[in-house]
């Protein structure tokens, strides 16, 4: 079973639009045959795990000893790490693909690390190469706009080199995210 790692805020609560969207995404991924991996705590992590479990999907939560609380109730498999950097690398290593939801500095750090590892081809040496990296909705558009200002010295070429901006895919909604991941990753 392929695994999609989701990065997102711990702050939204049940009833908020962001929570509902993450719950729908978890459900859609599970229905497409993917396991759902995330940071294991509250907010969008809880919501995506909940949606996946409601669709009988498998959930993985990568937690950290910095925060001694247990994983949320929707996590089936908890992976405990000892540091924030180990947590981020474990989340990346577990994913066959990534979806980035709205979030703060923690989510930004996760996005940046996954993106940079692929950009520098370091991911192939550590956890298996370039993987689908989707940004859901318009939340991260200002970051993309900012980084797209970097000179595009290397664009797509026959030898496989890509500009960093070409490594991400912006998707507008849950359905599009699930379809793109199924097409690129082949859920089981």
Order of alpha helices (4+ residues) and beta strands (2+ residues): beta-alpha-beta-alpha-beta-beta-alpha-beta-alpha-alpha-beta-alpha-beta-alpha
